[in-house]
């Protein structure tokens, strides 16, 4: 992450919250390959890089269909718990898995 490119503490916190929520979702849904985005205490490793080869085909499909919409929601939302609202990701993944049946 390029956290140091922007000196705004709020912006940096938003990036960390976004990455924590997204990477946590990907990990929980077993959509990551050969990458661990969290340390032993469960905190986001700030230097985490997730490449195409670190994501399952379902995970890649999720990025192509639902992640952008979720990020747009985050940028517009003023809700205090907006990072906990993963419904767009959950619904997107459900549609991907349903289409495979």
N, C-alpha and C positions, 0 to 999 in steps of 0.2 A: 504494500500500500504506500502511496505517496503522501503520508500524513504530514510530512514536514513542508510540503509545497504550499500549504495554506496555514497561516499562523493562527487562525481563528480557533479557539478552544471549542466552541460550539460545533463548528464544522468537523473538527477532528473527532469529537465525541459522537456526532451523528454517523460518521463513517465507521467507527468502531462498533456502534450499536447495530448498524445495518449489517456489517460483516458477521458479527456475532450471531444475529438472528438467522441470516441466510445460511451460514456455514453450519450452525447448529441444526437447522432443518435438514440440510443435505446429509449431515452425519447421521441423524436420527433415522432418516429414511433409507440409509445405506446407499447413497448415491455418489459417494466419494471412493476413489481408488488410490491407495498408496500415499495418502496425505492425512496428517492429523493436525487440524487447525487450532486445537486447544492444548494447553499445558496440563500438568498433573492436577492443578487446582481448578481446572475447568475454565480458565481465562483464555481469551483469544490470544494466539501468538501473532503479534503485530506484523511479523515478517512473512506470514503465510502467503503463498502464491498457489493458486489453483489454476492449472492449465487444462486444456481440453482432454488430455490423456488421463487426468485425475478425476474425471467425471464419467459415470456410467452412461450408456445410451439414453436411459430414462432421464438422468440428470441433464444431459445435453438438450434433450427435447424440452425439458422444463425451462432451461435458459432461453430457448428459442421461442417459447410460447407464453410463459407466465412471469418470469422474473422482471422483465421490463415494466409490465403493468404494476407489479408490486412495488417497484422502485418509484414509479410515478405516484402511486398512492402515498408512499412515505413522504415524498417531497411536498405533497399538498396537505396532508393530514396535520391537524394540530392536537390530536388525541395524545394524552400522556402515555398511553400503553400501545402506541401504534406499532412498535417493534414486536410486540407479542401477537399482533394480528397477522397470522400466517395463512388466513383462509384462501387468499388468491393462490398461494403456492400449493396448499393442500388440494384445492379444487383442480388446479392445473395438473398436478400429479395424478389425481384420481382419473381425470379424463385421459391422460396418457396411458395409464394402466388399463383402463376400460377398453381403449381402442386396440390394445394388444390381444384381447380375448377373442 
